Amino acid sequence: MKLLYFAWLKTKTGVSEETVSPPAEVETVADLLTWLKQRGPAFEDALADVEALRVAVNQEYAEMTDPVTAGDEVALFPPVTGG
């Protein structure tokens, strides 16, 4: 699974993209975020407020209940705001 981090998520985690192999129990976006938080303080901090996150799976906006699989590309980014 390829993960992409944007804006302050990239800054807080220190990673812009990576390839990971989550355990089989990771079946949804919510499961993935829970697993990622366990990777250390930087990830726990960056992903603490899921309401402040947007997720896209294979370039399509995703809900927390949407499924994820090993071959997916998952992008994590803050909500887009305009001015």
mmCIF file of the N, C-alpha and C atoms, coordinates in Angstrom:
data_MODEL
# 
_entry.id   MODEL 
# 
loop_
_atom_site.group_PDB 
_atom_site.id 
_atom_site.type_symbol 
_atom_site.label_atom_id 
_atom_site.label_alt_id 
_atom_site.label_comp_id 
_atom_site.label_asym_id 
_atom_site.label_entity_id 
_atom_site.label_seq_id 
_atom_site.pdbx_PDB_ins_code 
_atom_site.Cartn_x 
_atom_site.Cartn_y 
_atom_site.Cartn_z 
_atom_site.occupancy 
_atom_site.B_iso_or_equiv 
_atom_site.pdbx_formal_charge 
_atom_site.auth_seq_id 
_atom_site.auth_comp_id 
_atom_site.auth_asym_id 
_atom_site.auth_atom_id 
_atom_site.pdbx_PDB_model_num 
ATOM 1   N N  . MET A 1 1  ? 0.853   -1.166 0.000  1.00 0.00 ? 1  MET A N  1 
ATOM 2   C CA . MET A 1 1  ? 0.000   0.000  0.000  1.00 0.00 ? 1  MET A CA 1 
ATOM 3   C C  . MET A 1 1  ? 0.902   1.234  0.000  1.00 0.00 ? 1  MET A C  1 
ATOM 4   N N  . LYS A 1 2  ? 0.597   2.148  -0.895 1.00 0.00 ? 2  LYS A N  1 
ATOM 5   C CA . LYS A 1 2  ? 1.368   3.382  -0.979 1.00 0.00 ? 2  LYS A CA 1 
ATOM 6   C C  . LYS A 1 2  ? 0.620   4.479  -0.232 1.00 0.00 ? 2  LYS A C  1 
ATOM 7   N N  . LEU A 1 3  ? 1.325   5.151  0.675  1.00 0.00 ? 3  LEU A N  1 
ATOM 8   C CA . LEU A 1 3  ? 0.745   6.245  1.436  1.00 0.00 ? 3  LEU A CA 1 
ATOM 9   C C  . LEU A 1 3  ? 1.391   7.553  1.014  1.00 0.00 ? 3  LEU A C  1 
ATOM 10  N N  . LEU A 1 4  ? 0.560   8.582  0.860  1.00 0.00 ? 4  LEU A N  1 
ATOM 11  C CA . LEU A 1 4  ? 1.022   9.922  0.517  1.00 0.00 ? 4  LEU A CA 1 
ATOM 12  C C  . LEU A 1 4  ? 0.550   10.876 1.607  1.00 0.00 ? 4  LEU A C  1 
ATOM 13  N N  . TYR A 1 5  ? 1.454   11.719 2.089  1.00 0.00 ? 5  TYR A N  1 
ATOM 14  C CA . TYR A 1 5  ? 1.141   12.683 3.138  1.00 0.00 ? 5  TYR A CA 1 
ATOM 15  C C  . TYR A 1 5  ? 1.318   14.088 2.580  1.00 0.00 ? 5  TYR A C  1 
ATOM 16  N N  . PHE A 1 6  ? 0.348   14.964 2.851  1.00 0.00 ? 6  PHE A N  1 
ATOM 17  C CA . PHE A 1 6  ? 0.390   16.321 2.325  1.00 0.00 ? 6  PHE A CA 1 
ATOM 18  C C  . PHE A 1 6  ? 0.295   17.353 3.445  1.00 0.00 ? 6  PHE A C  1 
ATOM 19  N N  . ALA A 1 7  ? 0.813   18.557 3.161  1.00 0.00 ? 7  ALA A N  1 
ATOM 20  C CA . ALA A 1 7  ? 0.734   19.731 4.040  1.00 0.00 ? 7  ALA A CA 1 
ATOM 21  C C  . ALA A 1 7  ? 1.296   19.409 5.424  1.00 0.00 ? 7  ALA A C  1 
ATOM 22  N N  . TRP A 1 8  ? 0.566   19.789 6.486  1.00 0.00 ? 8  TRP A N  1 
ATOM 23  C CA . TRP A 1 8  ? 1.104   19.600 7.832  1.00 0.00 ? 8  TRP A CA 1 
ATOM 24  C C  . TRP A 1 8  ? 1.237   18.135 8.214  1.00 0.00 ? 8  TRP A C  1 
ATOM 25  N N  . LEU A 1 9  ? 0.531   17.236 7.553  1.00 0.00 ? 9  LEU A N  1 
ATOM 26  C CA . LEU A 1 9  ? 0.722   15.806 7.829  1.00 0.00 ? 9  LEU A CA 1 
ATOM 27  C C  . LEU A 1 9  ? 2.129   15.377 7.419  1.00 0.00 ? 9  LEU A C  1 
ATOM 28  N N  . LYS A 1 10 ? 2.583   15.882 6.297  1.00 0.00 ? 10 LYS A N  1 
ATOM 29  C CA . LYS A 1 10 ? 3.946   15.602 5.834  1.00 0.00 ? 10 LYS A CA 1 
ATOM 30  C C  . LYS A 1 10 ? 4.963   16.189 6.815  1.00 0.00 ? 10 LYS A C  1 
ATOM 31  N N  . THR A 1 11 ? 4.712   17.395 7.265  1.00 0.00 ? 11 THR A N  1 
ATOM 32  C CA . THR A 1 11 ? 5.629   18.050 8.197  1.00 0.00 ? 11 THR A CA 1 
ATOM 33  C C  . THR A 1 11 ? 5.698   17.309 9.529  1.00 0.00 ? 11 THR A C  1 
ATOM 34  N N  . LYS A 1 12 ? 4.542   16.951 10.076 1.00 0.00 ? 12 LYS A N  1 
ATOM 35  C CA . LYS A 1 12 ? 4.508   16.293 11.390 1.00 0.00 ? 12 LYS A CA 1 
ATOM 36  C C  . LYS A 1 12 ? 5.085   14.883 11.361 1.00 0.00 ? 12 LYS A C  1 
ATOM 37  N N  . THR A 1 13 ? 4.838   14.143 10.290 1.00 0.00 ? 13 THR A N  1 
ATOM 38  C CA . THR A 1 13 ? 5.348   12.769 10.231 1.00 0.00 ? 13 THR A CA 1 
ATOM 39  C C  . THR A 1 13 ? 6.778   12.711 9.725  1.00 0.00 ? 13 THR A C  1 
ATOM 40  N N  . GLY A 1 14 ? 7.196   13.744 8.998  1.00 0.00 ? 14 GLY A N  1 
ATOM 41  C CA . GLY A 1 14 ? 8.526   13.738 8.402  1.00 0.00 ? 14 GLY A CA 1 
ATOM 42  C C  . GLY A 1 14 ? 8.612   12.868 7.162  1.00 0.00 ? 14 GLY A C  1 
ATOM 43  N N  . VAL A 1 15 ? 7.456   12.492 6.615  1.00 0.00 ? 15 VAL A N  1 
ATOM 44  C CA . VAL A 1 15 ? 7.390   11.590 5.465  1.00 0.00 ? 15 VAL A CA 1 
ATOM 45  C C  . VAL A 1 15 ? 6.457   12.189 4.421  1.00 0.00 ? 15 VAL A C  1 
ATOM 46  N N  . SER A 1 16 ? 6.862   12.160 3.158  1.00 0.00 ? 16 SER A N  1 
ATOM 47  C CA . SER A 1 16 ? 5.958   12.620 2.101  1.00 0.00 ? 16 SER A CA 1 
ATOM 48  C C  . SER A 1 16 ? 5.248   11.446 1.437  1.00 0.00 ? 16 SER A C  1 
ATOM 49  N N  . GLU A 1 17 ? 5.949   10.325 1.317  1.00 0.00 ? 17 GLU A N  1 
ATOM 50  C CA . GLU A 1 17 ? 5.311   9.107  0.812  1.00 0.00 ? 17 GLU A CA 1 
ATOM 51  C C  . GLU A 1 17 ? 6.096   7.902  1.282  1.00 0.00 ? 17 GLU A C  1 
ATOM 52  N N  . GLU A 1 18 ? 5.393   6.780  1.366  1.00 0.00 ? 18 GLU A N  1 
ATOM 53  C CA . GLU A 1 18 ? 6.020   5.532  1.784  1.00 0.00 ? 18 GLU A CA 1 
ATOM 54  C C  . GLU A 1 18 ? 5.160   4.361  1.338  1.00 0.00 ? 18 GLU A C  1 
ATOM 55  N N  . THR A 1 19 ? 5.777   3.206  1.303  1.00 0.00 ? 19 THR A N  1 
ATOM 56  C CA . THR A 1 19 ? 5.059   1.971  1.019  1.00 0.00 ? 19 THR A CA 1 
ATOM 57  C C  . THR A 1 19 ? 5.032   1.157  2.301  1.00 0.00 ? 19 THR A C  1 
ATOM 58  N N  . VAL A 1 20 ? 3.843   0.719  2.697  1.00 0.00 ? 20 VAL A N  1 
ATOM 59  C CA . VAL A 1 20 ? 3.675   -0.029 3.940  1.00 0.00 ? 20 VAL A CA 1 
ATOM 60  C C  . VAL A 1 20 ? 2.929   -1.330 3.666  1.00 0.00 ? 20 VAL A C  1 
ATOM 61  N N  . SER A 1 21 ? 3.046   -2.245 4.612  1.00 0.00 ? 21 SER A N  1 
ATOM 62  C CA . SER A 1 21 ? 2.321   -3.517 4.555  1.00 0.00 ? 21 SER A CA 1 
ATOM 63  C C  . SER A 1 21 ? 1.547   -3.681 5.855  1.00 0.00 ? 21 SER A C  1 
ATOM 64  N N  . PRO A 1 22 ? 0.357   -3.093 5.933  1.00 0.00 ? 22 PRO A N  1 
ATOM 65  C CA . PRO A 1 22 ? -0.432  -3.221 7.160  1.00 0.00 ? 22 PRO A CA 1 
ATOM 66  C C  . PRO A 1 22 ? -0.844  -4.673 7.394  1.00 0.00 ? 22 PRO A C  1 
ATOM 67  N N  . PRO A 1 23 ? -1.115  -5.031 8.641  1.00 0.00 ? 23 PRO A N  1 
ATOM 68  C CA . PRO A 1 23 ? -1.581  -6.385 8.930  1.00 0.00 ? 23 PRO A CA 1 
ATOM 69  C C  . PRO A 1 23 ? -2.962  -6.639 8.316  1.00 0.00 ? 23 PRO A C  1 
ATOM 70  N N  . ALA A 1 24 ? -3.327  -7.890 8.224  1.00 0.00 ? 24 ALA A N  1 
ATOM 71  C CA . ALA A 1 24 ? -4.593  -8.293 7.598  1.00 0.00 ? 24 ALA A CA 1 
ATOM 72  C C  . ALA A 1 24 ? -5.810  -7.680 8.285  1.00 0.00 ? 24 ALA A C  1 
ATOM 73  N N  . GLU A 1 25 ? -5.684  -7.343 9.566  1.00 0.00 ? 25 GLU A N  1 
ATOM 74  C CA . GLU A 1 25 ? -6.815  -6.767 10.303 1.00 0.00 ? 25 GLU A CA 1 
ATOM 75  C C  . GLU A 1 25 ? -7.177  -5.374 9.808  1.00 0.00 ? 25 GLU A C  1 
ATOM 76  N N  . VAL A 1 26 ? -6.289  -4.730 9.075  1.00 0.00 ? 26 VAL A N  1 
ATOM 77  C CA . VAL A 1 26 ? -6.558  -3.387 8.550  1.00 0.00 ? 26 VAL A CA 1 
ATOM 78  C C  . VAL A 1 26 ? -7.416  -3.540 7.296  1.00 0.00 ? 26 VAL A C  1 
ATOM 79  N N  . GLU A 1 27 ? -8.717  -3.291 7.479  1.00 0.00 ? 27 GLU A N  1 
ATOM 80  C CA . GLU A 1 27 ? -9.673  -3.489 6.388  1.00 0.00 ? 27 GLU A CA 1 
ATOM 81  C C  . GLU A 1 27 ? -10.330 -2.200 5.915  1.00 0.00 ? 27 GLU A C  1 
ATOM 82  N N  . THR A 1 28 ? -10.317 -1.159 6.761  1.00 0.00 ? 28 THR A N  1 
ATOM 83  C CA . THR A 1 28 ? -10.984 0.097  6.423  1.00 0.00 ? 28 THR A CA 1 
ATOM 84  C C  . THR A 1 28 ? -10.024 1.272  6.608  1.00 0.00 ? 28 THR A C  1 
ATOM 85  N N  . VAL A 1 29 ? -10.451 2.438  6.148  1.00 0.00 ? 29 VAL A N  1 
ATOM 86  C CA . VAL A 1 29 ? -9.666  3.656  6.354  1.00 0.00 ? 29 VAL A CA 1 
ATOM 87  C C  . VAL A 1 29 ? -9.443  3.878  7.851  1.00 0.00 ? 29 VAL A C  1 
ATOM 88  N N  . ALA A 1 30 ? -10.474 3.710  8.657  1.00 0.00 ? 30 ALA A N  1 
ATOM 89  C CA . ALA A 1 30 ? -10.346 3.896  10.106 1.00 0.00 ? 30 ALA A CA 1 
ATOM 90  C C  . ALA A 1 30 ? -9.322  2.930  10.692 1.00 0.00 ? 30 ALA A C  1 
ATOM 91  N N  . ASP A 1 31 ? -9.363  1.674  10.261 1.00 0.00 ? 31 ASP A N  1 
ATOM 92  C CA . ASP A 1 31 ? -8.378  0.686  10.728 1.00 0.00 ? 31 ASP A CA 1 
ATOM 93  C C  . ASP A 1 31 ? -6.963  1.121  10.372 1.00 0.00 ? 31 ASP A C  1 
ATOM 94  N N  . LEU A 1 32 ? -6.796  1.632  9.163  1.00 0.00 ? 32 LEU A N  1 
ATOM 95  C CA . LEU A 1 32 ? -5.482  2.071  8.710  1.00 0.00 ? 32 LEU A CA 1 
ATOM 96  C C  . LEU A 1 32 ? -4.969  3.212  9.582  1.00 0.00 ? 32 LEU A C  1 
ATOM 97  N N  . LEU A 1 33 ? -5.815  4.193  9.861  1.00 0.00 ? 33 LEU A N  1 
ATOM 98  C CA . LEU A 1 33 ? -5.396  5.317  10.693 1.00 0.00 ? 33 LEU A CA 1 
ATOM 99  C C  . LEU A 1 33 ? -5.035  4.859  12.100 1.00 0.00 ? 33 LEU A C  1 
ATOM 100 N N  . THR A 1 34 ? -5.803  3.942  12.653 1.00 0.00 ? 34 THR A N  1 
ATOM 101 C CA . THR A 1 34 ? -5.494  3.391  13.976 1.00 0.00 ? 34 THR A CA 1 
ATOM 102 C C  . THR A 1 34 ? -4.139  2.704  13.963 1.00 0.00 ? 34 THR A C  1 
ATOM 103 N N  . TRP A 1 35 ? -3.877  1.918  12.943 1.00 0.00 ? 35 TRP A N  1 
ATOM 104 C CA . TRP A 1 35 ? -2.592  1.222  12.820 1.00 0.00 ? 35 TRP A CA 1 
ATOM 105 C C  . TRP A 1 35 ? -1.443  2.212  12.661 1.00 0.00 ? 35 TRP A C  1 
ATOM 106 N N  . LEU A 1 36 ? -1.646  3.228  11.840 1.00 0.00 ? 36 LEU A N  1 
ATOM 107 C CA . LEU A 1 36 ? -0.593  4.221  11.627 1.00 0.00 ? 36 LEU A CA 1 
ATOM 108 C C  . LEU A 1 36 ? -0.263  4.972  12.915 1.00 0.00 ? 36 LEU A C  1 
ATOM 109 N N  . LYS A 1 37 ? -1.258  5.275  13.736 1.00 0.00 ? 37 LYS A N  1 
ATOM 110 C CA . LYS A 1 37 ? -1.025  5.984  14.998 1.00 0.00 ? 37 LYS A CA 1 
ATOM 111 C C  . LYS A 1 37 ? -0.088  5.202  15.913 1.00 0.00 ? 37 LYS A C  1 
ATOM 112 N N  . GLN A 1 38 ? -0.081  3.890  15.792 1.00 0.00 ? 38 GLN A N  1 
ATOM 113 C CA . GLN A 1 38 ? 0.745   3.031  16.640 1.00 0.00 ? 38 GLN A CA 1 
ATOM 114 C C  . GLN A 1 38 ? 2.210   3.023  16.214 1.00 0.00 ? 38 GLN A C  1 
ATOM 115 N N  . ARG A 1 39 ? 2.534   3.711  15.139 1.00 0.00 ? 39 ARG A N  1 
ATOM 116 C CA . ARG A 1 39 ? 3.902   3.697  14.614 1.00 0.00 ? 39 ARG A CA 1 
ATOM 117 C C  . ARG A 1 39 ? 4.832   4.669  15.324 1.00 0.00 ? 39 ARG A C  1 
ATOM 118 N N  . GLY A 1 40 ? 4.309   5.449  16.246 1.00 0.00 ? 40 GLY A N  1 
ATOM 119 C CA . GLY A 1 40 ? 5.170   6.347  17.007 1.00 0.00 ? 40 GLY A CA 1 
ATOM 120 C C  . GLY A 1 40 ? 4.522   7.682  17.286 1.00 0.00 ? 40 GLY A C  1 
ATOM 121 N N  . PRO A 1 41 ? 5.169   8.482  18.140 1.00 0.00 ? 41 PRO A N  1 
ATOM 122 C CA . PRO A 1 41 ? 4.592   9.762  18.556 1.00 0.00 ? 41 PRO A CA 1 
ATOM 123 C C  . PRO A 1 41 ? 4.300   10.724 17.404 1.00 0.00 ? 41 PRO A C  1 
ATOM 124 N N  . ALA A 1 42 ? 5.145   10.772 16.401 1.00 0.00 ? 42 ALA A N  1 
ATOM 125 C CA . ALA A 1 42 ? 4.918   11.695 15.280 1.00 0.00 ? 42 ALA A CA 1 
ATOM 126 C C  . ALA A 1 42 ? 3.626   11.348 14.546 1.00 0.00 ? 42 ALA A C  1 
ATOM 127 N N  . PHE A 1 43 ? 3.386   10.056 14.324 1.00 0.00 ? 43 PHE A N  1 
ATOM 128 C CA . PHE A 1 43 ? 2.165   9.629  13.637 1.00 0.00 ? 43 PHE A CA 1 
ATOM 129 C C  . PHE A 1 43 ? 0.952   9.796  14.550 1.00 0.00 ? 43 PHE A C  1 
ATOM 130 N N  . GLU A 1 44 ? 1.120   9.483  15.835 1.00 0.00 ? 44 GLU A N  1 
ATOM 131 C CA . GLU A 1 44 ? 0.016   9.644  16.776 1.00 0.00 ? 44 GLU A CA 1 
ATOM 132 C C  . GLU A 1 44 ? -0.428  11.102 16.829 1.00 0.00 ? 44 GLU A C  1 
ATOM 133 N N  . ASP A 1 45 ? 0.528   12.020 16.856 1.00 0.00 ? 45 ASP A N  1 
ATOM 134 C CA . ASP A 1 45 ? 0.216   13.446 16.884 1.00 0.00 ? 45 ASP A CA 1 
ATOM 135 C C  . ASP A 1 45 ? -0.436  13.902 15.576 1.00 0.00 ? 45 ASP A C  1 
ATOM 136 N N  . ALA A 1 46 ? 0.144   13.513 14.463 1.00 0.00 ? 46 ALA A N  1 
ATOM 137 C CA . ALA A 1 46 ? -0.356  13.950 13.155 1.00 0.00 ? 46 ALA A CA 1 
ATOM 138 C C  . ALA A 1 46 ? -1.768  13.446 12.879 1.00 0.00 ? 46 ALA A C  1 
ATOM 139 N N  . LEU A 1 47 ? -2.095  12.262 13.386 1.00 0.00 ? 47 LEU A N  1 
ATOM 140 C CA . LEU A 1 47 ? -3.380  11.631 13.076 1.00 0.00 ? 47 LEU A CA 1 
ATOM 141 C C  . LEU A 1 47 ? -4.354  11.672 14.248 1.00 0.00 ? 47 LEU A C  1 
ATOM 142 N N  . ALA A 1 48 ? -4.056  12.475 15.260 1.00 0.00 ? 48 ALA A N  1 
ATOM 143 C CA . ALA A 1 48 ? -4.866  12.501 16.477 1.00 0.00 ? 48 ALA A CA 1 
ATOM 144 C C  . ALA A 1 48 ? -6.310  12.936 16.224 1.00 0.00 ? 48 ALA A C  1 
ATOM 145 N N  . ASP A 1 49 ? -6.509  13.913 15.368 1.00 0.00 ? 49 ASP A N  1 
ATOM 146 C CA . ASP A 1 49 ? -7.847  14.462 15.132 1.00 0.00 ? 49 ASP A CA 1 
ATOM 147 C C  . ASP A 1 49 ? -8.328  14.058 13.739 1.00 0.00 ? 49 ASP A C  1 
ATOM 148 N N  . VAL A 1 50 ? -9.028  12.933 13.656 1.00 0.00 ? 50 VAL A N  1 
ATOM 149 C CA . VAL A 1 50 ? -9.464  12.444 12.345 1.00 0.00 ? 50 VAL A CA 1 
ATOM 150 C C  . VAL A 1 50 ? -10.473 13.378 11.685 1.00 0.00 ? 50 VAL A C  1 
ATOM 151 N N  . GLU A 1 51 ? -11.118 14.238 12.480 1.00 0.00 ? 51 GLU A N  1 
ATOM 152 C CA . GLU A 1 51 ? -12.042 15.219 11.900 1.00 0.00 ? 51 GLU A CA 1 
ATOM 153 C C  . GLU A 1 51 ? -11.284 16.265 11.082 1.00 0.00 ? 51 GLU A C  1 
ATOM 154 N N  . ALA A 1 52 ? -9.989  16.420 11.351 1.00 0.00 ? 52 ALA A N  1 
ATOM 155 C CA . ALA A 1 52 ? -9.170  17.405 10.638 1.00 0.00 ? 52 ALA A CA 1 
ATOM 156 C C  . ALA A 1 52 ? -8.440  16.774 9.458  1.00 0.00 ? 52 ALA A C  1 
ATOM 157 N N  . LEU A 1 53 ? -8.816  15.556 9.096  1.00 0.00 ? 53 LEU A N  1 
ATOM 158 C CA . LEU A 1 53 ? -8.162  14.835 8.000  1.00 0.00 ? 53 LEU A CA 1 
ATOM 159 C C  . LEU A 1 53 ? -9.129  14.564 6.866  1.00 0.00 ? 53 LEU A C  1 
ATOM 160 N N  . ARG A 1 54 ? -8.590  14.499 5.696  1.00 0.00 ? 54 ARG A N  1 
ATOM 161 C CA . ARG A 1 54 ? -9.321  13.980 4.543  1.00 0.00 ? 54 ARG A CA 1 
ATOM 162 C C  . ARG A 1 54 ? -8.477  12.844 3.988  1.00 0.00 ? 54 ARG A C  1 
ATOM 163 N N  . VAL A 1 55 ? -9.157  11.862 3.444  1.00 0.00 ? 55 VAL A N  1 
ATOM 164 C CA . VAL A 1 55 ? -8.475  10.680 2.917  1.00 0.00 ? 55 VAL A CA 1 
ATOM 165 C C  . VAL A 1 55 ? -8.996  10.405 1.519  1.00 0.00 ? 55 VAL A C  1 
ATOM 166 N N  . ALA A 1 56 ? -8.092  10.061 0.632  1.00 0.00 ? 56 ALA A N  1 
ATOM 167 C CA . ALA A 1 56 ? -8.471  9.602  -0.704 1.00 0.00 ? 56 ALA A CA 1 
ATOM 168 C C  . ALA A 1 56 ? -7.845  8.231  -0.914 1.00 0.00 ? 56 ALA A C  1 
ATOM 169 N N  . VAL A 1 57 ? -8.638  7.316  -1.432 1.00 0.00 ? 57 VAL A N  1 
ATOM 170 C CA . VAL A 1 57 ? -8.153  5.982  -1.777 1.00 0.00 ? 57 VAL A CA 1 
ATOM 171 C C  . VAL A 1 57 ? -8.224  5.871  -3.292 1.00 0.00 ? 57 VAL A C  1 
ATOM 172 N N  . ASN A 1 58 ? -7.070  5.646  -3.890 1.00 0.00 ? 58 ASN A N  1 
ATOM 173 C CA . ASN A 1 58 ? -6.973  5.574  -5.350 1.00 0.00 ? 58 ASN A CA 1 
ATOM 174 C C  . ASN A 1 58 ? -7.579  6.813  -6.018 1.00 0.00 ? 58 ASN A C  1 
ATOM 175 N N  . GLN A 1 59 ? -7.250  7.975  -5.438 1.00 0.00 ? 59 GLN A N  1 
ATOM 176 C CA . GLN A 1 59 ? -7.624  9.290  -5.957 1.00 0.00 ? 59 GLN A CA 1 
ATOM 177 C C  . GLN A 1 59 ? -9.119  9.577  -5.902 1.00 0.00 ? 59 GLN A C  1 
ATOM 178 N N  . GLU A 1 60 ? -9.826  8.883  -5.006 1.00 0.00 ? 60 GLU A N  1 
ATOM 179 C CA . GLU A 1 60 ? -11.250 9.134  -4.769 1.00 0.00 ? 60 GLU A CA 1 
ATOM 180 C C  . GLU A 1 60 ? -11.435 9.414  -3.283 1.00 0.00 ? 60 GLU A C  1 
ATOM 181 N N  . TYR A 1 61 ? -12.163 10.501 -2.946 1.00 0.00 ? 61 TYR A N  1 
ATOM 182 C CA . TYR A 1 61 ? -12.425 10.779 -1.538 1.00 0.00 ? 61 TYR A CA 1 
ATOM 183 C C  . TYR A 1 61 ? -12.998 9.537  -0.870 1.00 0.00 ? 61 TYR A C  1 
ATOM 184 N N  . ALA A 1 62 ? -12.552 9.287  0.367  1.00 0.00 ? 62 ALA A N  1 
ATOM 185 C CA . ALA A 1 62 ? -12.977 8.091  1.083  1.00 0.00 ? 62 ALA A CA 1 
ATOM 186 C C  . ALA A 1 62 ? -13.524 8.456  2.459  1.00 0.00 ? 62 ALA A C  1 
ATOM 187 N N  . GLU A 1 63 ? -14.458 7.646  2.925  1.00 0.00 ? 63 GLU A N  1 
ATOM 188 C CA . GLU A 1 63 ? -15.005 7.751  4.274  1.00 0.00 ? 63 GLU A CA 1 
ATOM 189 C C  . GLU A 1 63 ? -14.232 6.797  5.179  1.00 0.00 ? 63 GLU A C  1 
ATOM 190 N N  . MET A 1 64 ? -14.373 6.979  6.483  1.00 0.00 ? 64 MET A N  1 
ATOM 191 C CA . MET A 1 64 ? -13.657 6.130  7.438  1.00 0.00 ? 64 MET A CA 1 
ATOM 192 C C  . MET A 1 64 ? -14.049 4.660  7.316  1.00 0.00 ? 64 MET A C  1 
ATOM 193 N N  . THR A 1 65 ? -15.248 4.393  6.835  1.00 0.00 ? 65 THR A N  1 
ATOM 194 C CA . THR A 1 65 ? -15.717 3.012  6.729  1.00 0.00 ? 65 THR A CA 1 
ATOM 195 C C  . THR A 1 65 ? -15.368 2.353  5.395  1.00 0.00 ? 65 THR A C  1 
ATOM 196 N N  . ASP A 1 66 ? -14.788 3.112  4.480  1.00 0.00 ? 66 ASP A N  1 
ATOM 197 C CA . ASP A 1 66 ? -14.446 2.560  3.164  1.00 0.00 ? 66 ASP A CA 1 
ATOM 198 C C  . ASP A 1 66 ? -13.299 1.554  3.281  1.00 0.00 ? 66 ASP A C  1 
ATOM 199 N N  . PRO A 1 67 ? -13.324 0.518  2.452  1.00 0.00 ? 67 PRO A N  1 
ATOM 200 C CA . PRO A 1 67 ? -12.281 -0.508 2.517  1.00 0.00 ? 67 PRO A CA 1 
ATOM 201 C C  . PRO A 1 67 ? -10.954 -0.035 1.928  1.00 0.00 ? 67 PRO A C  1 
ATOM 202 N N  . VAL A 1 68 ? -9.868  -0.626 2.430  1.00 0.00 ? 68 VAL A N  1 
ATOM 203 C CA . VAL A 1 68 ? -8.534  -0.441 1.859  1.00 0.00 ? 68 VAL A CA 1 
ATOM 204 C C  . VAL A 1 68 ? -7.914  -1.820 1.652  1.00 0.00 ? 68 VAL A C  1 
ATOM 205 N N  . THR A 1 69 ? -7.099  -1.926 0.605  1.00 0.00 ? 69 THR A N  1 
ATOM 206 C CA . THR A 1 69 ? -6.427  -3.192 0.317  1.00 0.00 ? 69 THR A CA 1 
ATOM 207 C C  . THR A 1 69 ? -4.949  -2.934 0.043  1.00 0.00 ? 69 THR A C  1 
ATOM 208 N N  . ALA A 1 70 ? -4.190  -3.999 -0.018 1.00 0.00 ? 70 ALA A N  1 
ATOM 209 C CA . ALA A 1 70 ? -2.732  -3.913 -0.144 1.00 0.00 ? 70 ALA A CA 1 
ATOM 210 C C  . ALA A 1 70 ? -2.275  -3.109 -1.357 1.00 0.00 ? 70 ALA A C  1 
ATOM 211 N N  . GLY A 1 71 ? -2.990  -3.151 -2.458 1.00 0.00 ? 71 GLY A N  1 
ATOM 212 C CA . GLY A 1 71 ? -2.560  -2.466 -3.669 1.00 0.00 ? 71 GLY A CA 1 
ATOM 213 C C  . GLY A 1 71 ? -3.019  -1.027 -3.799 1.00 0.00 ? 71 GLY A C  1 
ATOM 214 N N  . ASP A 1 72 ? -3.683  -0.505 -2.773 1.00 0.00 ? 72 ASP A N  1 
ATOM 215 C CA . ASP A 1 72 ? -4.242  0.850  -2.848 1.00 0.00 ? 72 ASP A CA 1 
ATOM 216 C C  . ASP A 1 72 ? -3.193  1.937  -2.673 1.00 0.00 ? 72 ASP A C  1 
ATOM 217 N N  . GLU A 1 73 ? -3.510  3.106  -3.226 1.00 0.00 ? 73 GLU A N  1 
ATOM 218 C CA . GLU A 1 73 ? -2.775  4.333  -2.944 1.00 0.00 ? 73 GLU A CA 1 
ATOM 219 C C  . GLU A 1 73 ? -3.679  5.171  -2.047 1.00 0.00 ? 73 GLU A C  1 
ATOM 220 N N  . VAL A 1 74 ? -3.175  5.518  -0.876 1.00 0.00 ? 74 VAL A N  1 
ATOM 221 C CA . VAL A 1 74 ? -3.961  6.264  0.102  1.00 0.00 ? 74 VAL A CA 1 
ATOM 222 C C  . VAL A 1 74 ? -3.282  7.602  0.359  1.00 0.00 ? 74 VAL A C  1 
ATOM 223 N N  . ALA A 1 75 ? -4.021  8.683  0.136  1.00 0.00 ? 75 ALA A N  1 
ATOM 224 C CA . ALA A 1 75 ? -3.508  10.028 0.374  1.00 0.00 ? 75 ALA A CA 1 
ATOM 225 C C  . ALA A 1 75 ? -4.170  10.602 1.620  1.00 0.00 ? 75 ALA A C  1 
ATOM 226 N N  . LEU A 1 76 ? -3.361  11.208 2.477  1.00 0.00 ? 76 LEU A N  1 
ATOM 227 C CA . LEU A 1 76 ? -3.838  11.843 3.702  1.00 0.00 ? 76 LEU A CA 1 
ATOM 228 C C  . LEU A 1 76 ? -3.527  13.332 3.610  1.00 0.00 ? 76 LEU A C  1 
ATOM 229 N N  . PHE A 1 77 ? -4.546  14.171 3.829  1.00 0.00 ? 77 PHE A N  1 
ATOM 230 C CA . PHE A 1 77 ? -4.356  15.607 3.660  1.00 0.00 ? 77 PHE A CA 1 
ATOM 231 C C  . PHE A 1 77 ? -5.374  16.372 4.500  1.00 0.00 ? 77 PHE A C  1 
ATOM 232 N N  . PRO A 1 78 ? -5.079  17.651 4.789  1.00 0.00 ? 78 PRO A N  1 
ATOM 233 C CA . PRO A 1 78 ? -6.047  18.464 5.527  1.00 0.00 ? 78 PRO A CA 1 
ATOM 234 C C  . PRO A 1 78 ? -7.188  18.886 4.613  1.00 0.00 ? 78 PRO A C  1 
ATOM 235 N N  . PRO A 1 79 ? -8.310  19.312 5.210  1.00 0.00 ? 79 PRO A N  1 
ATOM 236 C CA . PRO A 1 79 ? -9.408  19.816 4.384  1.00 0.00 ? 79 PRO A CA 1 
ATOM 237 C C  . PRO A 1 79 ? -8.945  21.000 3.547  1.00 0.00 ? 79 PRO A C  1 
ATOM 238 N N  . VAL A 1 80 ? -9.491  21.112 2.372  1.00 0.00 ? 80 VAL A N  1 
ATOM 239 C CA . VAL A 1 80 ? -9.154  22.222 1.485  1.00 0.00 ? 80 VAL A CA 1 
ATOM 240 C C  . VAL A 1 80 ? -10.029 23.407 1.861  1.00 0.00 ? 80 VAL A C  1 
ATOM 241 N N  . THR A 1 81 ? -9.395  24.560 2.023  1.00 0.00 ? 81 THR A N  1 
ATOM 242 C CA . THR A 1 81 ? -10.157 25.769 2.330  1.00 0.00 ? 81 THR A CA 1 
ATOM 243 C C  . THR A 1 81 ? -9.829  26.839 1.310  1.00 0.00 ? 81 THR A C  1 
ATOM 244 N N  . GLY A 1 82 ? -10.754 27.706 1.128  1.00 0.00 ? 82 GLY A N  1 
ATOM 245 C CA . GLY A 1 82 ? -10.550 28.795 0.173  1.00 0.00 ? 82 GLY A CA 1 
ATOM 246 C C  . GLY A 1 82 ? -10.560 30.140 0.878  1.00 0.00 ? 82 GLY A C  1 
ATOM 247 N N  . GLY A 1 83 ? -10.204 31.170 0.136  1.00 0.00 ? 83 GLY A N  1 
ATOM 248 C CA . GLY A 1 83 ? -10.153 32.473 0.786  1.00 0.00 ? 83 GLY A CA 1 
ATOM 249 C C  . GLY A 1 83 ? -10.718 33.546 -0.033 1.00 0.00 ? 83 GLY A C  1 
# 
